[in-house]
């Protein structure tokens, strides 16, 4: 096995998908304008078929502002969840979606995994196009 591939996973791996259906708090790592990491706890959902992860948040949050500053090409981010020795990280480029259809879809996915989110008229979605998956599930 080559260096660095030991923990590579594929989105179609049922073990990965099952792990991401369980209720776990995740962390989202974004980059501040000065290049330093900003890591916060989040609820995240995986849409393996579409190759996307989603995080709902308020438009004024630091994480949303970091992603928006990156522009249309998106910001490199990582979403990680851990449960004992099991862990998985989804890496990719994030963009902010504010249109009602994207927000409603993300809220539904969040409700299915966690619970109904509180009302937030400023809600947006951080949508991550997954480029790499690492983990041990």
N, CA, C and O atoms as CSV, one atom per row, in Angstrom:
chain,resi,resn,atom,element,x,y,z
A,1,UNK,N,N,0.840,-1.180,0.000
A,1,UNK,CA,C,0.000,0.000,0.000
A,1,UNK,C,C,0.884,1.241,0.000
A,1,UNK,O,O,1.849,1.326,0.759
A,2,UNK,N,N,0.546,2.202,-0.856
A,2,UNK,CA,C,1.331,3.412,-0.946
A,2,UNK,C,C,1.124,4.301,0.269
A,2,UNK,O,O,0.074,4.283,0.912
A,3,UNK,N,N,2.161,5.082,0.564
A,3,UNK,CA,C,2.071,6.062,1.640
A,3,UNK,C,C,0.878,6.984,1.381
A,3,UNK,O,O,0.700,7.448,0.255
A,4,UNK,N,N,0.075,7.254,2.381
A,4,UNK,CA,C,-1.024,8.190,2.252
A,4,UNK,C,C,-2.326,7.603,1.742
A,4,UNK,O,O,-3.339,8.302,1.724
A,5,UNK,N,N,-2.337,6.336,1.325
A,5,UNK,CA,C,-3.572,5.754,0.811
A,5,UNK,C,C,-4.231,4.814,1.821
A,5,UNK,O,O,-5.330,4.318,1.574
A,6,UNK,N,N,-3.583,4.569,2.934
A,6,UNK,CA,C,-4.097,3.631,3.923
A,6,UNK,C,C,-5.487,4.010,4.429
A,6,UNK,O,O,-6.308,3.133,4.698
A,7,UNK,N,N,-5.749,5.283,4.556
A,7,UNK,CA,C,-7.022,5.733,5.107
A,7,UNK,C,C,-7.960,6.307,4.048
A,7,UNK,O,O,-8.949,6.951,4.396
A,8,UNK,N,N,-7.674,6.090,2.773
A,8,UNK,CA,C,-8.556,6.574,1.711
A,8,UNK,C,C,-9.824,5.737,1.681
A,8,UNK,O,O,-9.778,4.510,1.775
A,9,UNK,N,N,-10.948,6.412,1.549
A,9,UNK,CA,C,-12.247,5.751,1.428
A,9,UNK,C,C,-12.950,6.274,0.177
A,9,UNK,O,O,-12.597,7.329,-0.351
A,10,UNK,N,N,-13.940,5.531,-0.285
A,10,UNK,CA,C,-14.746,5.945,-1.423
A,10,UNK,C,C,-16.151,6.287,-0.932
A,10,UNK,O,O,-16.648,5.686,0.021
A,11,UNK,N,N,-16.779,7.248,-1.586
A,11,UNK,CA,C,-18.123,7.670,-1.188
A,11,UNK,C,C,-19.160,6.553,-1.295
A,11,UNK,O,O,-20.170,6.585,-0.593
A,12,UNK,N,N,-18.927,5.570,-2.159
A,12,UNK,CA,C,-19.895,4.485,-2.295
A,12,UNK,C,C,-19.694,3.358,-1.269
A,12,UNK,O,O,-20.391,2.344,-1.319
A,13,UNK,N,N,-18.760,3.532,-0.357
A,13,UNK,CA,C,-18.507,2.545,0.703
A,13,UNK,C,C,-19.674,2.592,1.704
A,13,UNK,O,O,-19.897,3.612,2.356
A,14,UNK,N,N,-20.409,1.488,1.818
A,14,UNK,CA,C,-21.575,1.444,2.697
A,14,UNK,C,C,-21.204,1.706,4.154
A,14,UNK,O,O,-22.002,2.277,4.897
A,15,UNK,N,N,-20.009,1.299,4.573
A,15,UNK,CA,C,-19.597,1.564,5.964
A,15,UNK,C,C,-19.501,3.067,6.213
A,15,UNK,O,O,-19.906,3.552,7.269
A,16,UNK,N,N,-18.971,3.793,5.247
A,16,UNK,CA,C,-18.869,5.248,5.355
A,16,UNK,C,C,-20.259,5.867,5.399
A,16,UNK,O,O,-20.538,6.711,6.251
A,17,UNK,N,N,-21.121,5.455,4.495
A,17,UNK,CA,C,-22.465,6.014,4.444
A,17,UNK,C,C,-23.238,5.735,5.733
A,17,UNK,O,O,-23.955,6.603,6.231
A,18,UNK,N,N,-23.091,4.531,6.266
A,18,UNK,CA,C,-23.763,4.193,7.524
A,18,UNK,C,C,-23.249,5.067,8.663
A,18,UNK,O,O,-24.030,5.544,9.486
A,19,UNK,N,N,-21.944,5.273,8.709
A,19,UNK,CA,C,-21.345,6.117,9.745
A,19,UNK,C,C,-21.901,7.534,9.669
A,19,UNK,O,O,-22.150,8.154,10.703
A,20,UNK,N,N,-22.100,8.055,8.461
A,20,UNK,CA,C,-22.604,9.415,8.284
A,20,UNK,C,C,-24.116,9.507,8.442
A,20,UNK,O,O,-24.661,10.611,8.417
A,21,UNK,N,N,-24.814,8.379,8.606
A,21,UNK,CA,C,-26.236,8.423,8.945
A,21,UNK,C,C,-26.423,8.464,10.456
A,21,UNK,O,O,-27.472,8.890,10.941
A,22,UNK,N,N,-25.414,8.022,11.202
A,22,UNK,CA,C,-25.490,8.074,12.658
A,22,UNK,C,C,-25.457,9.531,13.117
A,22,UNK,O,O,-24.956,10.406,12.411
A,23,UNK,N,N,-25.999,9.776,14.308
A,23,UNK,CA,C,-26.031,11.142,14.840
A,23,UNK,C,C,-24.712,11.439,15.546
A,23,UNK,O,O,-24.461,10.943,16.644
A,24,UNK,N,N,-23.878,12.246,14.914
A,24,UNK,CA,C,-22.596,12.673,15.500
A,24,UNK,C,C,-22.397,14.157,15.228
A,24,UNK,O,O,-22.750,14.661,14.161
A,25,UNK,N,N,-21.834,14.836,16.196
A,25,UNK,CA,C,-21.394,16.214,15.968
A,25,UNK,C,C,-20.115,16.130,15.143
A,25,UNK,O,O,-19.286,15.244,15.350
A,26,UNK,N,N,-19.968,17.050,14.219
A,26,UNK,CA,C,-18.796,17.091,13.341
A,26,UNK,C,C,-18.009,18.362,13.620
A,26,UNK,O,O,-18.426,19.197,14.423
A,27,UNK,N,N,-16.885,18.501,12.963
A,27,UNK,CA,C,-16.170,19.772,12.955
A,27,UNK,C,C,-15.995,20.194,11.503
A,27,UNK,O,O,-15.828,19.369,10.605
A,28,UNK,N,N,-16.039,21.499,11.305
A,28,UNK,CA,C,-15.790,22.084,9.990
A,28,UNK,C,C,-14.560,22.964,10.118
A,28,UNK,O,O,-14.517,23.866,10.955
A,29,UNK,N,N,-13.561,22.701,9.286
A,29,UNK,CA,C,-12.348,23.525,9.248
A,29,UNK,C,C,-12.380,24.382,7.997
A,29,UNK,O,O,-12.431,23.871,6.878
A,30,UNK,N,N,-12.351,25.698,8.201
A,30,UNK,CA,C,-12.262,26.657,7.103
A,30,UNK,C,C,-10.967,27.439,7.297
A,30,UNK,O,O,-10.277,27.281,8.304
A,31,UNK,N,N,-10.650,28.272,6.330
A,31,UNK,CA,C,-9.447,29.096,6.430
A,31,UNK,C,C,-9.838,30.556,6.566
A,31,UNK,O,O,-10.672,31.065,5.818
A,32,UNK,N,N,-9.218,31.222,7.540
A,32,UNK,CA,C,-9.390,32.661,7.688
A,32,UNK,C,C,-8.629,33.367,6.576
A,32,UNK,O,O,-7.802,32.749,5.905
A,33,UNK,N,N,-8.899,34.658,6.372
A,33,UNK,CA,C,-8.173,35.401,5.337
A,33,UNK,C,C,-6.653,35.377,5.499
A,33,UNK,O,O,-5.921,35.489,4.516
A,34,UNK,N,N,-6.178,35.229,6.749
A,34,UNK,CA,C,-4.723,35.183,6.970
A,34,UNK,C,C,-4.153,33.774,6.805
A,34,UNK,O,O,-2.961,33.559,7.025
A,35,UNK,N,N,-5.011,32.799,6.414
A,35,UNK,CA,C,-4.555,31.438,6.160
A,35,UNK,C,C,-4.577,30.520,7.361
A,35,UNK,O,O,-4.281,29.333,7.227
A,36,UNK,N,N,-4.921,31.038,8.546
A,36,UNK,CA,C,-4.964,30.181,9.725
A,36,UNK,C,C,-6.292,29.425,9.760
A,36,UNK,O,O,-7.299,29.917,9.251
A,37,UNK,N,N,-6.297,28.232,10.358
A,37,UNK,CA,C,-7.527,27.430,10.381
A,37,UNK,C,C,-8.531,27.942,11.410
A,37,UNK,O,O,-8.169,28.435,12.478
A,38,UNK,N,N,-9.781,27.809,11.056
A,38,UNK,CA,C,-10.905,28.111,11.942
A,38,UNK,C,C,-11.710,26.819,12.003
A,38,UNK,O,O,-12.254,26.387,10.987
A,39,UNK,N,N,-11.794,26.195,13.176
A,39,UNK,CA,C,-12.465,24.902,13.323
A,39,UNK,C,C,-13.586,25.048,14.343
A,39,UNK,O,O,-13.366,25.501,15.467
A,40,UNK,N,N,-14.798,24.655,13.935
A,40,UNK,CA,C,-15.964,24.787,14.801
A,40,UNK,C,C,-16.823,23.530,14.734
A,40,UNK,O,O,-16.813,22.828,13.723
A,41,UNK,N,N,-17.572,23.237,15.812
A,41,UNK,CA,C,-18.498,22.109,15.779
A,41,UNK,C,C,-19.710,22.448,14.914
A,41,UNK,O,O,-20.213,23.572,14.941
A,42,UNK,N,N,-20.171,21.461,14.147
A,42,UNK,CA,C,-21.328,21.644,13.261
A,42,UNK,C,C,-22.104,20.344,13.152
A,42,UNK,O,O,-21.612,19.269,13.494
A,43,UNK,N,N,-23.317,20.472,12.673
A,43,UNK,CA,C,-24.065,19.323,12.196
A,43,UNK,C,C,-23.846,19.284,10.695
A,43,UNK,O,O,-23.975,20.308,10.025
A,44,UNK,N,N,-23.520,18.127,10.164
A,44,UNK,CA,C,-23.244,18.009,8.730
A,44,UNK,C,C,-23.966,16.794,8.173
A,44,UNK,O,O,-24.209,15.814,8.877
A,45,UNK,N,N,-24.298,16.880,6.906
A,45,UNK,CA,C,-24.943,15.752,6.242
A,45,UNK,C,C,-24.157,15.370,4.998
A,45,UNK,O,O,-23.531,16.212,4.354
A,46,UNK,N,N,-24.202,14.096,4.679
A,46,UNK,CA,C,-23.520,13.555,3.507
A,46,UNK,C,C,-24.553,13.111,2.476
A,46,UNK,O,O,-25.470,12.350,2.782
A,47,UNK,N,N,-24.387,13.598,1.256
A,47,UNK,CA,C,-25.169,13.150,0.114
A,47,UNK,C,C,-24.172,12.460,-0.816
A,47,UNK,O,O,-23.651,13.066,-1.752
A,48,UNK,N,N,-23.920,11.184,-0.541
A,48,UNK,CA,C,-22.881,10.449,-1.275
A,48,UNK,C,C,-23.187,10.372,-2.761
A,48,UNK,O,O,-22.274,10.464,-3.582
A,49,UNK,N,N,-24.447,10.205,-3.121
A,49,UNK,CA,C,-24.813,10.084,-4.531
A,49,UNK,C,C,-24.446,11.343,-5.314
A,49,UNK,O,O,-24.034,11.260,-6.471
A,50,UNK,N,N,-24.594,12.504,-4.684
A,50,UNK,CA,C,-24.270,13.766,-5.343
A,50,UNK,C,C,-22.827,14.201,-5.104
A,50,UNK,O,O,-22.344,15.142,-5.735
A,51,UNK,N,N,-22.137,13.511,-4.187
A,51,UNK,CA,C,-20.766,13.891,-3.859
A,51,UNK,C,C,-20.683,15.188,-3.079
A,51,UNK,O,O,-19.726,15.950,-3.218
A,52,UNK,N,N,-21.714,15.437,-2.239
A,52,UNK,CA,C,-21.789,16.688,-1.493
A,52,UNK,C,C,-21.966,16.460,-0.004
A,52,UNK,O,O,-22.583,15.486,0.425
A,53,UNK,N,N,-21.414,17.375,0.772
A,53,UNK,CA,C,-21.704,17.474,2.198
A,53,UNK,C,C,-22.308,18.858,2.408
A,53,UNK,O,O,-21.988,19.804,1.688
A,54,UNK,N,N,-23.189,18.963,3.406
A,54,UNK,CA,C,-23.858,20.235,3.658
A,54,UNK,C,C,-23.842,20.570,5.143
A,54,UNK,O,O,-23.967,19.700,6.006
A,55,UNK,N,N,-23.686,21.861,5.406
A,55,UNK,CA,C,-23.737,22.401,6.763
A,55,UNK,C,C,-24.664,23.605,6.721
A,55,UNK,O,O,-24.462,24.512,5.913
A,56,UNK,N,N,-25.680,23.628,7.583
A,56,UNK,CA,C,-26.540,24.804,7.649
A,56,UNK,C,C,-25.970,25.749,8.700
A,56,UNK,O,O,-25.432,25.313,9.718
A,57,UNK,N,N,-26.095,27.035,8.442
A,57,UNK,CA,C,-25.551,28.035,9.354
A,57,UNK,C,C,-26.202,29.377,9.073
A,57,UNK,O,O,-26.962,29.518,8.115
A,58,UNK,N,N,-25.908,30.343,9.894
A,58,UNK,CA,C,-26.400,31.697,9.681
A,58,UNK,C,C,-25.489,32.433,8.703
A,58,UNK,O,O,-24.276,32.225,8.701
A,59,UNK,N,N,-26.072,33.283,7.882
A,59,UNK,CA,C,-25.299,34.007,6.867
A,59,UNK,C,C,-24.157,34.817,7.466
A,59,UNK,O,O,-23.132,34.997,6.808
A,60,UNK,N,N,-24.300,35.302,8.673
A,60,UNK,CA,C,-23.260,36.133,9.282
A,60,UNK,C,C,-22.197,35.383,10.049
A,60,UNK,O,O,-21.307,36.005,10.630
A,61,UNK,N,N,-22.263,34.063,10.068
A,61,UNK,CA,C,-21.283,33.284,10.835
A,61,UNK,C,C,-19.893,33.409,10.215
A,61,UNK,O,O,-19.759,33.661,9.018
A,62,UNK,N,N,-18.878,33.234,11.026
A,62,UNK,CA,C,-17.497,33.307,10.529
A,62,UNK,C,C,-17.267,32.260,9.446
A,62,UNK,O,O,-16.623,32.549,8.437
A,63,UNK,N,N,-17.785,31.044,9.642
A,63,UNK,CA,C,-17.556,29.990,8.645
A,63,UNK,C,C,-18.166,30.364,7.297
A,63,UNK,O,O,-17.549,30.141,6.256
A,64,UNK,N,N,-19.371,30.929,7.309
A,64,UNK,CA,C,-20.008,31.346,6.051
A,64,UNK,C,C,-19.230,32.495,5.416
A,64,UNK,O,O,-19.043,32.514,4.199
A,65,UNK,N,N,-18.781,33.443,6.213
A,65,UNK,CA,C,-18.008,34.568,5.670
A,65,UNK,C,C,-16.697,34.091,5.056
A,65,UNK,O,O,-16.301,34.577,3.997
A,66,UNK,N,N,-16.013,33.143,5.708
A,66,UNK,CA,C,-14.762,32.611,5.155
A,66,UNK,C,C,-14.998,31.992,3.784
A,66,UNK,O,O,-14.239,32.229,2.844
A,67,UNK,N,N,-16.057,31.200,3.681
A,67,UNK,CA,C,-16.350,30.525,2.417
A,67,UNK,C,C,-16.748,31.551,1.350
A,67,UNK,O,O,-16.285,31.471,0.212
A,68,UNK,N,N,-17.586,32.493,1.706
A,68,UNK,CA,C,-18.022,33.503,0.733
A,68,UNK,C,C,-16.859,34.319,0.184
A,68,UNK,O,O,-16.839,34.651,-1.001
A,69,UNK,N,N,-15.888,34.644,1.039
A,69,UNK,CA,C,-14.729,35.434,0.606
A,69,UNK,C,C,-13.940,34.740,-0.493
A,69,UNK,O,O,-13.267,35.398,-1.286
A,70,UNK,N,N,-14.018,33.421,-0.543
A,70,UNK,CA,C,-13.247,32.665,-1.539
A,70,UNK,C,C,-13.797,32.840,-2.940
A,70,UNK,O,O,-13.093,32.574,-3.913
A,71,UNK,N,N,-15.045,33.283,-3.066
A,71,UNK,CA,C,-15.625,33.489,-4.384
A,71,UNK,C,C,-16.201,32.221,-4.988
A,71,UNK,O,O,-16.367,31.214,-4.299
A,72,UNK,N,N,-16.504,32.274,-6.277
A,72,UNK,CA,C,-17.214,31.169,-6.929
A,72,UNK,C,C,-16.424,29.867,-7.038
A,72,UNK,O,O,-17.023,28.805,-7.205
A,73,UNK,N,N,-15.095,29.925,-6.947
A,73,UNK,CA,C,-14.298,28.691,-7.004
A,73,UNK,C,C,-14.326,27.925,-5.693
A,73,UNK,O,O,-13.915,26.766,-5.639
A,74,UNK,N,N,-14.807,28.566,-4.637
A,74,UNK,CA,C,-14.934,27.902,-3.353
A,74,UNK,C,C,-13.671,27.926,-2.521
A,74,UNK,O,O,-12.600,28.318,-2.984
A,75,UNK,N,N,-13.824,27.497,-1.287
A,75,UNK,CA,C,-12.742,27.465,-0.305
A,75,UNK,C,C,-12.439,26.011,0.060
A,75,UNK,O,O,-13.369,25.241,0.298
A,76,UNK,N,N,-11.162,25.613,0.113
A,76,UNK,CA,C,-10.855,24.260,0.593
A,76,UNK,C,C,-11.259,24.136,2.065
A,76,UNK,O,O,-10.904,24.979,2.889
A,77,UNK,N,N,-12.001,23.078,2.381
A,77,UNK,CA,C,-12.463,22.840,3.747
A,77,UNK,C,C,-12.363,21.356,4.060
A,77,UNK,O,O,-12.127,20.527,3.181
A,78,UNK,N,N,-12.548,21.045,5.330
A,78,UNK,CA,C,-12.616,19.651,5.772
A,78,UNK,C,C,-13.703,19.536,6.834
A,78,UNK,O,O,-13.800,20.368,7.736
A,79,UNK,N,N,-14.519,18.492,6.711
A,79,UNK,CA,C,-15.533,18.170,7.711
A,79,UNK,C,C,-15.162,16.812,8.284
A,79,UNK,O,O,-14.976,15.846,7.544
A,80,UNK,N,N,-15.056,16.743,9.606
A,80,UNK,CA,C,-14.639,15.498,10.263
A,80,UNK,C,C,-15.650,15.103,11.323
A,80,UNK,O,O,-16.221,15.952,12.007
A,81,UNK,N,N,-15.860,13.797,11.448
A,81,UNK,CA,C,-16.601,13.275,12.590
A,81,UNK,C,C,-15.818,12.106,13.168
A,81,UNK,O,O,-15.147,11.361,12.454
A,82,UNK,N,N,-15.927,11.969,14.497
A,82,UNK,CA,C,-15.180,10.951,15.234
A,82,UNK,C,C,-16.115,10.262,16.212
A,82,UNK,O,O,-16.940,10.904,16.862
A,83,UNK,N,N,-15.976,8.949,16.306
A,83,UNK,CA,C,-16.686,8.177,17.313
A,83,UNK,C,C,-15.741,7.084,17.781
A,83,UNK,O,O,-15.630,6.035,17.148
A,84,UNK,N,N,-15.061,7.335,18.893
A,84,UNK,CA,C,-14.064,6.378,19.370
A,84,UNK,C,C,-12.950,6.241,18.356
A,84,UNK,O,O,-12.335,7.234,17.966
A,85,UNK,N,N,-12.685,5.009,17.922
A,85,UNK,CA,C,-11.627,4.761,16.941
A,85,UNK,C,C,-12.103,4.966,15.499
A,85,UNK,O,O,-11.295,4.975,14.570
A,86,UNK,N,N,-13.410,5.130,15.318
A,86,UNK,CA,C,-13.939,5.379,13.974
A,86,UNK,C,C,-13.889,6.877,13.689
A,86,UNK,O,O,-14.209,7.701,14.546
A,87,UNK,N,N,-13.485,7.207,12.474
A,87,UNK,CA,C,-13.450,8.608,12.076
A,87,UNK,C,C,-13.546,8.707,10.567
A,87,UNK,O,O,-13.227,7.763,9.844
A,88,UNK,N,N,-13.988,9.860,10.104
A,88,UNK,CA,C,-14.041,10.119,8.669
A,88,UNK,C,C,-13.928,11.613,8.430
A,88,UNK,O,O,-14.534,12.417,9.138
A,89,UNK,N,N,-13.150,11.972,7.431
A,89,UNK,CA,C,-12.989,13.363,7.021
A,89,UNK,C,C,-13.358,13.488,5.554
A,89,UNK,O,O,-12.886,12.731,4.705
A,90,UNK,N,N,-14.211,14.459,5.279
A,90,UNK,CA,C,-14.614,14.790,3.913
A,90,UNK,C,C,-13.897,16.079,3.537
A,90,UNK,O,O,-14.108,17.113,4.170
A,91,UNK,N,N,-13.055,16.028,2.515
A,91,UNK,CA,C,-12.329,17.211,2.072
A,91,UNK,C,C,-12.895,17.671,0.737
A,91,UNK,O,O,-13.276,16.850,-0.097
A,92,UNK,N,N,-12.950,18.968,0.536
A,92,UNK,CA,C,-13.427,19.469,-0.740
A,92,UNK,C,C,-13.467,20.979,-0.765
A,92,UNK,O,O,-12.915,21.648,0.108
A,93,UNK,N,N,-14.124,21.501,-1.772
A,93,UNK,CA,C,-14.260,22.946,-1.943
A,93,UNK,C,C,-15.692,23.337,-1.584
A,93,UNK,O,O,-16.656,22.714,-2.029
A,94,UNK,N,N,-15.803,24.378,-0.774
A,94,UNK,CA,C,-17.100,24.815,-0.268
A,94,UNK,C,C,-17.536,26.119,-0.909
A,94,UNK,O,O,-16.728,27.002,-1.194
A,95,UNK,N,N,-18.835,26.210,-1.125
A,95,UNK,CA,C,-19.486,27.448,-1.550
A,95,UNK,C,C,-20.698,27.653,-0.653
A,95,UNK,O,O,-21.177,26.717,-0.012
A,96,UNK,N,N,-21.186,28.885,-0.614
A,96,UNK,CA,C,-22.391,29.201,0.159
A,96,UNK,C,C,-23.574,29.264,-0.793
A,96,UNK,O,O,-23.514,29.912,-1.838
A,97,UNK,N,N,-24.648,28.585,-0.421
A,97,UNK,CA,C,-25.906,28.625,-1.177
A,97,UNK,C,C,-26.955,29.295,-0.285
A,97,UNK,O,O,-27.144,28.903,0.867
A,98,UNK,N,N,-27.629,30.302,-0.830
A,98,UNK,CA,C,-28.641,31.019,-0.054
A,98,UNK,C,C,-30.034,30.909,-0.669
A,98,UNK,O,O,-30.999,31.405,-0.087
A,99,UNK,N,N,-30.158,30.269,-1.834
A,99,UNK,CA,C,-31.462,30.181,-2.477
A,99,UNK,C,C,-32.396,29.291,-1.653
A,99,UNK,O,O,-31.949,28.320,-1.043
A,100,UNK,N,N,-33.682,29.617,-1.634
A,100,UNK,CA,C,-34.638,28.878,-0.790
A,100,UNK,C,C,-34.664,27.369,-1.023
A,100,UNK,O,O,-34.822,26.612,-0.065
A,101,UNK,N,N,-34.516,26.914,-2.261
A,101,UNK,CA,C,-34.557,25.470,-2.529
A,101,UNK,C,C,-33.371,24.761,-1.892
A,101,UNK,O,O,-33.540,23.691,-1.307
A,102,UNK,N,N,-32.180,25.331,-1.990
A,102,UNK,CA,C,-30.989,24.718,-1.387
A,102,UNK,C,C,-31.091,24.705,0.130
A,102,UNK,O,O,-30.733,23.718,0.771
A,103,UNK,N,N,-31.580,25.799,0.706
A,103,UNK,CA,C,-31.727,25.876,2.167
A,103,UNK,C,C,-32.756,24.855,2.645
A,103,UNK,O,O,-32.516,24.146,3.622
A,104,UNK,N,N,-33.902,24.774,1.963
A,104,UNK,CA,C,-34.943,23.818,2.367
A,104,UNK,C,C,-34.442,22.381,2.275
A,104,UNK,O,O,-34.710,21.575,3.167
A,105,UNK,N,N,-33.720,22.052,1.210
A,105,UNK,CA,C,-33.166,20.703,1.053
A,105,UNK,C,C,-32.185,20.388,2.184
A,105,UNK,O,O,-32.228,19.301,2.759
A,106,UNK,N,N,-31.316,21.324,2.498
A,106,UNK,CA,C,-30.329,21.105,3.563
A,106,UNK,C,C,-31.012,20.986,4.929
A,106,UNK,O,O,-30.592,20.184,5.762
A,107,UNK,N,N,-32.050,21.771,5.159
A,107,UNK,CA,C,-32.788,21.672,6.423
A,107,UNK,C,C,-33.448,20.302,6.560
A,107,UNK,O,O,-33.450,19.720,7.645
A,108,UNK,N,N,-34.007,19.786,5.467
A,108,UNK,CA,C,-34.625,18.455,5.494
A,108,UNK,C,C,-33.591,17.389,5.814
A,108,UNK,O,O,-33.843,16.512,6.640
A,109,UNK,N,N,-32.439,17.453,5.176
A,109,UNK,CA,C,-31.374,16.483,5.432
A,109,UNK,C,C,-30.887,16.578,6.882
A,109,UNK,O,O,-30.631,15.560,7.526
A,110,UNK,N,N,-30.762,17.804,7.387
A,110,UNK,CA,C,-30.358,18.007,8.779
A,110,UNK,C,C,-31.400,17.395,9.724
A,110,UNK,O,O,-31.048,16.727,10.696
A,111,UNK,N,N,-32.675,17.628,9.430
A,111,UNK,CA,C,-33.755,17.079,10.258
A,111,UNK,C,C,-33.688,15.558,10.302
A,111,UNK,O,O,-33.875,14.957,11.360
A,112,UNK,N,N,-33.422,14.932,9.157
A,112,UNK,CA,C,-33.345,13.469,9.097
A,112,UNK,C,C,-32.196,12.931,9.933
A,112,UNK,O,O,-32.325,11.872,10.547
A,113,UNK,N,N,-31.086,13.633,9.969
A,113,UNK,CA,C,-29.924,13.133,10.704
A,113,UNK,C,C,-29.927,13.550,12.172
A,113,UNK,O,O,-29.515,12.779,13.038
A,114,UNK,N,N,-30.384,14.748,12.449
A,114,UNK,CA,C,-30.305,15.285,13.810
A,114,UNK,C,C,-31.693,15.523,14.398
A,114,UNK,O,O,-32.235,14.656,15.082
A,115,UNK,N,N,-32.256,16.668,14.139
A,115,UNK,CA,C,-33.584,17.072,14.598
A,115,UNK,C,C,-33.951,18.319,13.802
A,115,UNK,O,O,-33.088,18.898,13.143
A,116,UNK,N,N,-35.205,18.741,13.848
A,116,UNK,CA,C,-35.550,19.957,13.103
A,116,UNK,C,C,-34.726,21.146,13.614
A,116,UNK,O,O,-34.638,21.365,14.822
A,117,UNK,N,N,-34.129,21.906,12.705
A,117,UNK,CA,C,-33.352,23.068,13.151
A,117,UNK,C,C,-34.283,24.180,13.615
A,117,UNK,O,O,-35.437,24.260,13.194
A,118,UNK,N,N,-33.771,25.023,14.474
A,118,UNK,CA,C,-34.568,26.167,14.916
A,118,UNK,C,C,-34.765,27.107,13.727
A,118,UNK,O,O,-33.978,27.106,12.781
A,119,UNK,N,N,-35.806,27.890,13.792
A,119,UNK,CA,C,-36.079,28.841,12.711
A,119,UNK,C,C,-34.941,29.849,12.616
A,119,UNK,O,O,-34.429,30.316,13.633
A,120,UNK,N,N,-34.548,30.179,11.390
A,120,UNK,CA,C,-33.483,31.154,11.172
A,120,UNK,C,C,-33.677,31.780,9.788
A,120,UNK,O,O,-33.332,31.168,8.777
A,121,UNK,N,N,-34.220,32.983,9.742
A,121,UNK,CA,C,-34.458,33.608,8.441
A,121,UNK,C,C,-33.167,33.967,7.698
A,121,UNK,O,O,-33.213,34.272,6.506
A,122,UNK,N,N,-32.037,33.937,8.371
A,122,UNK,CA,C,-30.746,34.251,7.736
A,122,UNK,C,C,-29.964,32.995,7.373
A,122,UNK,O,O,-28.770,33.065,7.085
A,123,UNK,N,N,-30.633,31.854,7.388
A,123,UNK,CA,C,-29.943,30.582,7.149
A,123,UNK,C,C,-29.418,30.482,5.720
A,123,UNK,O,O,-30.069,30.883,4.756
A,124,UNK,N,N,-28.202,29.924,5.628
A,124,UNK,CA,C,-27.576,29.590,4.353
A,124,UNK,C,C,-27.023,28.174,4.479
A,124,UNK,O,O,-27.033,27.579,5.556
A,125,UNK,N,N,-26.545,27.656,3.366
A,125,UNK,CA,C,-25.962,26.321,3.351
A,125,UNK,C,C,-24.526,26.420,2.867
A,125,UNK,O,O,-24.242,27.017,1.829
A,126,UNK,N,N,-23.629,25.824,3.637
A,126,UNK,CA,C,-22.265,25.626,3.149
A,126,UNK,C,C,-22.278,24.266,2.465
A,126,UNK,O,O,-22.458,23.229,3.104
A,127,UNK,N,N,-22.082,24.295,1.149
A,127,UNK,CA,C,-22.136,23.073,0.345
A,127,UNK,C,C,-20.718,22.712,-0.096
A,127,UNK,O,O,-20.017,23.527,-0.694
A,128,UNK,N,N,-20.313,21.499,0.203
A,128,UNK,CA,C,-18.953,21.046,-0.074
A,128,UNK,C,C,-18.971,19.989,-1.171
A,128,UNK,O,O,-19.594,18.937,-1.027
A,129,UNK,N,N,-18.283,20.284,-2.264
A,129,UNK,CA,C,-18.084,19.290,-3.329
A,129,UNK,C,C,-16.912,18.427,-2.887
A,129,UNK,O,O,-15.769,18.884,-2.871
A,130,UNK,N,N,-17.194,17.194,-2.531
A,130,UNK,CA,C,-16.196,16.316,-1.913
A,130,UNK,C,C,-15.178,15.838,-2.951
A,130,UNK,O,O,-15.533,15.292,-3.996
A,131,UNK,N,N,-13.911,16.061,-2.632
A,131,UNK,CA,C,-12.829,15.635,-3.516
A,131,UNK,C,C,-12.022,14.474,-2.973
A,131,UNK,O,O,-11.392,13.735,-3.729
A,132,UNK,N,N,-12.043,14.314,-1.640
A,132,UNK,CA,C,-11.284,13.223,-1.028
A,132,UNK,C,C,-11.970,12.839,0.278
A,132,UNK,O,O,-12.516,13.683,0.989
A,133,UNK,N,N,-11.928,11.546,0.573
A,133,UNK,CA,C,-12.493,11.022,1.808
A,133,UNK,C,C,-11.402,10.198,2.491
A,133,UNK,O,O,-10.801,9.306,1.893
A,134,UNK,N,N,-11.171,10.520,3.738
A,134,UNK,CA,C,-10.223,9.775,4.569
A,134,UNK,C,C,-10.951,9.244,5.778
A,134,UNK,O,O,-11.945,9.828,6.210
A,135,UNK,N,N,-10.476,8.154,6.327
A,135,UNK,CA,C,-11.100,7.671,7.549
A,135,UNK,C,C,-10.755,6.253,7.890
A,135,UNK,O,O,-9.984,5.576,7.210
A,136,UNK,N,N,-11.363,5.831,8.978
A,136,UNK,CA,C,-11.267,4.457,9.459
A,136,UNK,C,C,-12.638,4.125,10.036
A,136,UNK,O,O,-12.955,4.500,11.165
A,137,UNK,N,N,-13.442,3.422,9.257
A,137,UNK,CA,C,-14.795,3.085,9.687
A,137,UNK,C,C,-14.974,1.584,9.739
A,137,UNK,O,O,-16.054,1.103,10.081
